[in-house]
Amino acid sequence: MGDSKAGRSSIAKVIFQKMVSKSTKLLGETSKMESYDFKIQKIEFKLYDFPARYDISDPPPNEQMIFKNAAALIYVLSPQSDLIKAIDNFHSIYNYVKKKNTNSCPIFIFTNKADIDLTQPDARN
């Protein structure tokens, strides 16, 4: 979960599907919840990618079960994020997950800096 243009889908595709990071610029905005099944060695898990404009206040029953049973949640921020809006969104998600989750789900905040061009002199300062 996270902000629009923060790179949630791009991160997942680069890490778990071995997509070349330059190719992620071709990905469109996530418009609906998508799920991916993964197996790394003997560990199987499902990753859910939610749209940035996801309304956590009243999720449908199948998505309520996702939050209830989640083993972890990652919230992705971009350096270009509107911090006040991001904090409000994160706070809503945090409160919902802490109230509904039965697994004491840890919540991580990941800052994605992939959009910064480090070849530009002003980006290095």
MARGU-885341 format. One record per residue: x, y, z of N, C-alpha, C, CB in turn; residue in three letters. Coordinates in pm, whole numbers, plus 50000, padded with zeros to 5 digits. Glycine has a CB too. Example, Ala and Ser with C-alpha at 12.3 -4.5 7.8 and 13.67 -1.06 7.14 Angstrom:
2
+-------+-------+-------+-------+-------+-------+-------+-------+-------+-------+-------+-------+-----+
|    nx |    ny |    nz |   cax |   cay |   caz |    cx |    cy |    cz |   cbx |   cby |   cbz |   r |
+-------+-------+-------+-------+-------+-------+-------+-------+-------+-------+-------+-------+-----+
| 51319 | 49431 | 50780 | 51230 | 49550 | 50780 | 51320 | 49670 | 50780 | 51131 | 49553 | 50905 | Ala |
| 51285 | 49775 | 50708 | 51367 | 49894 | 50714 | 51290 | 50003 | 50787 | 51408 | 49940 | 50572 | Ser |
+-------+-------+-------+-------+-------+-------+-------+-------+-------+-------+-------+-------+-----+
end
This chain:
125
+-------+-------+-------+-------+-------+-------+-------+-------+-------+-------+-------+-------+-----+
|    nx |    ny |    nz |   cax |   cay |   caz |    cx |    cy |    cz |   cbx |   cby |   cbz |   r |
+-------+-------+-------+-------+-------+-------+-------+-------+-------+-------+-------+-------+-----+
| 50085 | 49884 | 50000 | 50000 | 50000 | 50000 | 50090 | 50123 | 50000 | 49903 | 50000 | 50122 | Met |
| 50032 | 50237 | 49965 | 50111 | 50358 | 49966 | 50060 | 50462 | 49870 | 50253 | 50328 | 49936 | Gly |
| 50143 | 50564 | 49853 | 50107 | 50678 | 49771 | 50105 | 50647 | 49622 | 50202 | 50790 | 49797 | Asp |
| 50031 | 50730 | 49551 | 50030 | 50722 | 49406 | 50170 | 50756 | 49355 | 49924 | 50819 | 49345 | Ser |
| 50215 | 50682 | 49257 | 50346 | 50701 | 49195 | 50463 | 50671 | 49289 | 50358 | 50843 | 49144 | Lys |
| 50438 | 50602 | 49400 | 50546 | 50569 | 49494 | 50626 | 50448 | 49446 | 50488 | 50541 | 49634 | Ala |
| 50569 | 50370 | 49355 | 50642 | 50257 | 49299 | 50610 | 50124 | 49363 | 50787 | 50282 | 49312 | Gly |
| 50492 | 50110 | 49422 | 50453 | 49984 | 49488 | 50462 | 49866 | 49391 | 50311 | 49994 | 49545 | Arg |
| 50397 | 49877 | 49278 | 50395 | 49768 | 49179 | 50534 | 49747 | 49120 | 50294 | 49799 | 49067 | Ser |
| 50605 | 49855 | 49093 | 50739 | 49845 | 49037 | 50833 | 49768 | 49130 | 50796 | 49984 | 49008 | Ser |
| 50829 | 49801 | 49257 | 50914 | 49733 | 49356 | 50884 | 49584 | 49356 | 50893 | 49792 | 49497 | Ile |
| 50756 | 49550 | 49361 | 50717 | 49408 | 49364 | 50764 | 49335 | 49238 | 50565 | 49395 | 49378 | Ala |
| 50749 | 49397 | 49124 | 50786 | 49331 | 48999 | 50938 | 49315 | 48985 | 50731 | 49409 | 48879 | Lys |
| 51014 | 49414 | 49031 | 51160 | 49404 | 49024 | 51211 | 49297 | 49121 | 51225 | 49541 | 49056 | Val |
| 51159 | 49297 | 49242 | 51209 | 49203 | 49344 | 51162 | 49060 | 49318 | 51164 | 49247 | 49482 | Ile |
| 51035 | 49042 | 49290 | 50980 | 48907 | 49284 | 50963 | 48850 | 49144 | 50849 | 48906 | 49352 | Phe |
| 50956 | 48936 | 49043 | 50938 | 48885 | 48907 | 51057 | 48915 | 48818 | 50812 | 48944 | 48847 | Gln |
| 51164 | 48967 | 48877 | 51290 | 48994 | 48807 | 51275 | 49087 | 48686 | 51350 | 48863 | 48761 | Lys |
| 51179 | 49178 | 48695 | 51163 | 49278 | 48589 | 51281 | 49375 | 48596 | 51025 | 49354 | 48603 | Met |
| 51330 | 49417 | 48482 | 51437 | 49516 | 48477 | 51378 | 49650 | 48523 | 51498 | 49527 | 48331 | Val |
| 51447 | 49716 | 48615 | 51390 | 49838 | 48675 | 51357 | 49946 | 48572 | 51488 | 49894 | 48778 | Ser |
| 51433 | 49956 | 48465 | 51401 | 50057 | 48363 | 51269 | 50028 | 48294 | 51513 | 50062 | 48259 | Lys |
| 51227 | 49902 | 48291 | 51100 | 49865 | 48227 | 50979 | 49904 | 48310 | 51097 | 49715 | 48202 | Ser |
| 50999 | 49933 | 48437 | 50884 | 49965 | 48524 | 50820 | 50098 | 48487 | 50927 | 49968 | 48669 | Thr |
| 50891 | 50182 | 48412 | 50833 | 50309 | 48369 | 50714 | 50288 | 48277 | 50938 | 50395 | 48299 | Lys |
| 50704 | 50169 | 48219 | 50594 | 50138 | 48128 | 50469 | 50091 | 48201 | 50637 | 50033 | 48027 | Leu |
| 50481 | 50064 | 48332 | 50366 | 50016 | 48408 | 50266 | 50129 | 48430 | 50411 | 49958 | 48544 | Leu |
| 50140 | 50096 | 48418 | 50037 | 50195 | 48445 | 50004 | 50201 | 48593 | 49912 | 50164 | 48364 | Gly |
| 49914 | 50290 | 48627 | 49871 | 50304 | 48765 | 49786 | 50183 | 48804 | 49791 | 50435 | 48786 | Glu |
| 49803 | 50134 | 48925 | 49724 | 50021 | 48975 | 49582 | 50070 | 49001 | 49787 | 49960 | 49106 | Thr |
| 49484 | 50013 | 48932 | 49346 | 50061 | 48945 | 49260 | 49971 | 49032 | 49283 | 50072 | 48808 | Ser |
| 49305 | 49846 | 49053 | 49231 | 49755 | 49140 | 49331 | 49665 | 49212 | 49127 | 49669 | 49059 | Lys |
| 49286 | 49604 | 49320 | 49373 | 49517 | 49396 | 49416 | 49399 | 49309 | 49303 | 49467 | 49524 | Met |
| 49546 | 49371 | 49311 | 49600 | 49258 | 49236 | 49675 | 49167 | 49333 | 49695 | 49306 | 49120 | Glu |
| 49675 | 49037 | 49306 | 49749 | 48945 | 49394 | 49846 | 48862 | 49312 | 49652 | 48853 | 49471 | Ser |
| 49956 | 48826 | 49375 | 50062 | 48748 | 49312 | 50103 | 48638 | 49408 | 50184 | 48837 | 49274 | Tyr |
| 50118 | 48517 | 49358 | 50166 | 48404 | 49438 | 50315 | 48384 | 49412 | 50087 | 48274 | 49405 | Asp |
| 50389 | 48364 | 49519 | 50533 | 48345 | 49508 | 50578 | 48225 | 49590 | 50607 | 48471 | 49553 | Phe |
| 50685 | 48164 | 49546 | 50750 | 48058 | 49622 | 50900 | 48083 | 49613 | 50710 | 47915 | 49569 | Lys |
| 50960 | 48108 | 49726 | 51104 | 48128 | 49733 | 51158 | 48017 | 49822 | 51141 | 48271 | 49789 | Ile |
| 51232 | 47928 | 49760 | 51275 | 47803 | 49823 | 51150 | 47731 | 49874 | 51378 | 47831 | 49940 | Gln |
| 51136 | 47711 | 50004 | 51018 | 47639 | 50056 | 50913 | 47731 | 50115 | 51060 | 47539 | 50160 | Lys |
| 50932 | 47860 | 50101 | 50838 | 47957 | 50158 | 50742 | 48004 | 50050 | 50914 | 48078 | 50221 | Ile |
| 50614 | 47981 | 50073 | 50510 | 48026 | 49981 | 50437 | 48144 | 50044 | 50410 | 47911 | 49945 | Glu |
| 50409 | 48246 | 49964 | 50333 | 48359 | 50015 | 50259 | 48428 | 49902 | 50426 | 48459 | 50087 | Phe |
| 50165 | 48511 | 49940 | 50083 | 48587 | 49846 | 50107 | 48735 | 49874 | 49931 | 48550 | 49858 | Lys |
| 50129 | 48810 | 49768 | 50149 | 48953 | 49778 | 50026 | 49021 | 49718 | 50280 | 48998 | 49706 | Leu |
| 49973 | 49118 | 49791 | 49858 | 49196 | 49743 | 49904 | 49338 | 49715 | 49741 | 49195 | 49846 | Tyr |
| 49872 | 49386 | 49598 | 49907 | 49522 | 49556 | 49777 | 49601 | 49546 | 49986 | 49522 | 49419 | Asp |
| 49762 | 49700 | 49633 | 49641 | 49780 | 49638 | 49663 | 49913 | 49567 | 49596 | 49804 | 49783 | Phe |
| 49558 | 49967 | 49504 | 49572 | 50098 | 49440 | 49598 | 50208 | 49544 | 49446 | 50132 | 49357 | Pro |
| 49660 | 50315 | 49502 | 49691 | 50426 | 49593 | 49564 | 50489 | 49649 | 49775 | 50532 | 49522 | Ala |
| 49461 | 50491 | 49571 | 49336 | 50555 | 49614 | 49243 | 50457 | 49684 | 49265 | 50618 | 49494 | Arg |
| 49298 | 50355 | 49744 | 49218 | 50253 | 49811 | 49154 | 50311 | 49937 | 49306 | 50130 | 49846 | Tyr |
| 49023 | 50289 | 49953 | 48950 | 50337 | 50070 | 48943 | 50225 | 50173 | 48807 | 50385 | 50031 | Asp |
| 49024 | 50235 | 50277 | 49032 | 50130 | 50378 | 48914 | 50137 | 50477 | 49163 | 50141 | 50455 | Ile |
| 48836 | 50242 | 50472 | 48729 | 50258 | 50570 | 48618 | 50154 | 50555 | 48670 | 50396 | 50559 | Ser |
| 48598 | 50100 | 50435 | 48490 | 50003 | 50416 | 48527 | 49904 | 50305 | 48358 | 50074 | 50382 | Asp |
| 48629 | 49818 | 50330 | 48669 | 49723 | 50225 | 48565 | 49613 | 50206 | 48804 | 49661 | 50259 | Pro |
| 48555 | 49557 | 50086 | 48465 | 49444 | 50062 | 48507 | 49324 | 50147 | 48462 | 49407 | 49912 | Pro |
| 48416 | 49229 | 50172 | 48445 | 49115 | 50260 | 48572 | 49037 | 50225 | 48330 | 49021 | 50259 | Pro |
| 48598 | 49012 | 50096 | 48718 | 48935 | 50061 | 48845 | 49012 | 50097 | 48718 | 48901 | 49911 | Asn |
| 48842 | 49144 | 50085 | 48959 | 49224 | 50120 | 48969 | 49243 | 50271 | 48953 | 49359 | 50050 | Glu |
| 48857 | 49239 | 50342 | 48862 | 49242 | 50488 | 48939 | 49121 | 50540 | 48719 | 49244 | 50548 | Gln |
| 48921 | 49006 | 50475 | 48992 | 48885 | 50517 | 49142 | 48898 | 50491 | 48937 | 48762 | 50442 | Met |
| 49180 | 48967 | 50386 | 49322 | 48990 | 50358 | 49385 | 49066 | 50474 | 49342 | 49068 | 50223 | Ile |
| 49320 | 49173 | 50516 | 49374 | 49253 | 50627 | 49369 | 49178 | 50759 | 49297 | 49384 | 50639 | Phe |
| 49266 | 49099 | 50777 | 49253 | 49023 | 50902 | 49365 | 48920 | 50916 | 49116 | 48953 | 50908 | Lys |
| 49405 | 48858 | 50806 | 49502 | 48749 | 50810 | 49643 | 48788 | 50765 | 49454 | 48638 | 50726 | Asn |
| 49665 | 48913 | 50734 | 49797 | 48955 | 50682 | 49908 | 48927 | 50782 | 49795 | 49105 | 50647 | Ala |
| 50022 | 48882 | 50730 | 50139 | 48856 | 50814 | 50229 | 48979 | 50820 | 50218 | 48734 | 50760 | Ala |
| 50216 | 49070 | 50725 | 50294 | 49195 | 50724 | 50229 | 49292 | 50627 | 50444 | 49169 | 50685 | Ala |
| 50254 | 49420 | 50649 | 50207 | 49523 | 50558 | 50323 | 49618 | 50531 | 50083 | 49599 | 50617 | Leu |
| 50342 | 49653 | 50405 | 50446 | 49748 | 50366 | 50377 | 49870 | 50305 | 50549 | 49684 | 50266 | Ile |
| 50407 | 49986 | 50361 | 50354 | 50112 | 50310 | 50469 | 50184 | 50239 | 50293 | 50201 | 50426 | Tyr |
| 50449 | 50217 | 50112 | 50556 | 50274 | 50029 | 50534 | 50424 | 50010 | 50563 | 50203 | 49891 | Val |
| 50640 | 50500 | 50037 | 50641 | 50644 | 50016 | 50739 | 50679 | 49905 | 50678 | 50720 | 50146 | Leu |
| 50714 | 50789 | 49840 | 50804 | 50843 | 49739 | 50860 | 50974 | 49791 | 50731 | 50863 | 49602 | Ser |
| 50980 | 51012 | 49751 | 51033 | 51143 | 49791 | 50942 | 51258 | 49746 | 51174 | 51162 | 49735 | Pro |
| 50862 | 51234 | 49643 | 50772 | 51336 | 49593 | 50635 | 51334 | 49662 | 50754 | 51319 | 49444 | Gln |
| 50618 | 51247 | 49761 | 50488 | 51234 | 49829 | 50450 | 51362 | 49901 | 50492 | 51118 | 49927 | Ser |
| 50320 | 51389 | 49902 | 50265 | 51495 | 49987 | 50263 | 51434 | 50127 | 50119 | 51544 | 49939 | Asp |
| 50354 | 51476 | 50212 | 50374 | 51410 | 50340 | 50251 | 51415 | 50430 | 50490 | 51474 | 50411 | Leu |
| 50180 | 51524 | 50433 | 50059 | 51535 | 50517 | 49954 | 51435 | 50470 | 50003 | 51679 | 50513 | Ile |
| 49931 | 51429 | 50340 | 49834 | 51335 | 50284 | 49878 | 51190 | 50309 | 49816 | 51360 | 50131 | Lys |
| 50007 | 51164 | 50292 | 50061 | 51030 | 50314 | 50045 | 50986 | 50458 | 50208 | 51024 | 50274 | Ala |
| 50071 | 51077 | 50552 | 50057 | 51045 | 50694 | 49911 | 51016 | 50728 | 50110 | 51159 | 50783 | Ile |
| 49820 | 51096 | 50675 | 49677 | 51072 | 50697 | 49635 | 50936 | 50644 | 49592 | 51183 | 50631 | Asp |
| 49679 | 50903 | 50523 | 49646 | 50775 | 50462 | 49706 | 50660 | 50543 | 49696 | 50769 | 50316 | Asn |
| 49834 | 50673 | 50579 | 49900 | 50570 | 50659 | 49829 | 50551 | 50793 | 50047 | 50606 | 50682 | Phe |
| 49791 | 50660 | 50857 | 49723 | 50654 | 50987 | 49592 | 50575 | 50976 | 49696 | 50796 | 51041 | His |
| 49516 | 50598 | 50871 | 49390 | 50524 | 50850 | 49417 | 50375 | 50832 | 49315 | 50579 | 50727 | Ser |
| 49517 | 50343 | 50752 | 49552 | 50203 | 50728 | 49602 | 50138 | 50857 | 49659 | 50191 | 50618 | Ile |
| 49691 | 50207 | 50927 | 49746 | 50157 | 51053 | 49634 | 50124 | 51153 | 49842 | 50260 | 51114 | Tyr |
| 49543 | 50220 | 51172 | 49433 | 50198 | 51268 | 49345 | 50081 | 51228 | 49348 | 50324 | 51280 | Asn |
| 49314 | 50070 | 51099 | 49229 | 49959 | 51054 | 49298 | 49825 | 51076 | 49194 | 49977 | 50905 | Tyr |
| 49424 | 49815 | 51034 | 49497 | 49688 | 51045 | 49516 | 49649 | 51191 | 49634 | 49697 | 50975 | Val |
| 49552 | 49743 | 51275 | 49573 | 49712 | 51417 | 49443 | 49667 | 51484 | 49631 | 49834 | 51491 | Lys |
| 49331 | 49720 | 51437 | 49201 | 49684 | 51494 | 49152 | 49548 | 51444 | 49097 | 49791 | 51460 | Lys |
| 49175 | 49516 | 51317 | 49117 | 49397 | 51254 | 49210 | 49276 | 51244 | 49071 | 49431 | 51118 | Lys |
| 49340 | 49299 | 51243 | 49435 | 49189 | 51217 | 49449 | 49099 | 51338 | 49572 | 49246 | 51176 | Asn |
| 49452 | 48968 | 51312 | 49462 | 48869 | 51419 | 49604 | 48818 | 51439 | 49370 | 48753 | 51391 | Thr |
| 49699 | 48865 | 51359 | 49837 | 48813 | 51363 | 49939 | 48911 | 51421 | 49879 | 48775 | 51225 | Asn |
| 49894 | 49017 | 51486 | 49987 | 49122 | 51532 | 50077 | 49164 | 51416 | 50072 | 49072 | 51652 | Ser |
| 50015 | 49194 | 51307 | 50080 | 49226 | 51179 | 50178 | 49343 | 51192 | 49975 | 49259 | 51073 | Cys |
| 50307 | 49317 | 51164 | 50400 | 49430 | 51163 | 50376 | 49516 | 51039 | 50547 | 49381 | 51165 | Pro |
| 50397 | 49647 | 51055 | 50378 | 49740 | 50946 | 50511 | 49811 | 50922 | 50265 | 49843 | 50977 | Ile |
| 50556 | 49808 | 50797 | 50683 | 49868 | 50760 | 50658 | 49985 | 50667 | 50776 | 49765 | 50694 | Phe |
| 50739 | 50088 | 50679 | 50734 | 50201 | 50586 | 50861 | 50196 | 50502 | 50721 | 50339 | 50662 | Ile |
| 50843 | 50194 | 50371 | 50955 | 50185 | 50277 | 50957 | 50312 | 50194 | 50944 | 50058 | 50186 | Phe |
| 51069 | 50381 | 50191 | 51083 | 50500 | 50107 | 51156 | 50460 | 49980 | 51159 | 50613 | 50182 | Thr |
| 51089 | 50478 | 49869 | 51143 | 50442 | 49738 | 51206 | 50564 | 49674 | 51033 | 50382 | 49646 | Asn |
| 51335 | 50557 | 49649 | 51404 | 50669 | 49586 | 51444 | 50637 | 49443 | 51527 | 50707 | 49667 | Lys |
| 51378 | 50545 | 49379 | 51415 | 50500 | 49245 | 51399 | 50608 | 49140 | 51332 | 50381 | 49206 | Ala |
| 51315 | 50708 | 49164 | 51292 | 50811 | 49063 | 51400 | 50918 | 49062 | 51158 | 50876 | 49086 | Asp |
| 51489 | 50918 | 49158 | 51592 | 51020 | 49164 | 51705 | 50985 | 49067 | 51646 | 51036 | 49308 | Ile |
| 51739 | 51078 | 48981 | 51847 | 51058 | 48885 | 51977 | 51107 | 48950 | 51818 | 51133 | 48749 | Asp |
| 52060 | 51015 | 48996 | 52182 | 51051 | 49066 | 52292 | 51102 | 48972 | 52233 | 50932 | 49142 | Leu |
| 52265 | 51103 | 48842 | 52365 | 51158 | 48749 | 52353 | 51310 | 48740 | 52347 | 51095 | 48609 | Thr |
| 52243 | 51365 | 48791 | 52224 | 51510 | 48791 | 52294 | 51569 | 48913 | 52074 | 51547 | 48790 | Gln |
| 52372 | 51676 | 48897 | 52447 | 51734 | 49009 | 52358 | 51775 | 49127 | 52524 | 51855 | 48961 | Pro |
| 52239 | 51832 | 49104 | 52156 | 51876 | 49214 | 52093 | 51759 | 49291 | 52049 | 51966 | 49162 | Asp |
| 52085 | 51641 | 49234 | 52027 | 51525 | 49302 | 52124 | 51465 | 49403 | 51985 | 51420 | 49201 | Ala |
| 52253 | 51492 | 49385 | 52353 | 51436 | 49477 | 52372 | 51521 | 49602 | 52487 | 51423 | 49405 | Arg |
| 52317 | 51639 | 49606 | 52336 | 51729 | 49721 | 52227 | 51714 | 49822 | 52343 | 51873 | 49677 | Asn |
+-------+-------+-------+-------+-------+-------+-------+-------+-------+-------+-------+-------+-----+
end
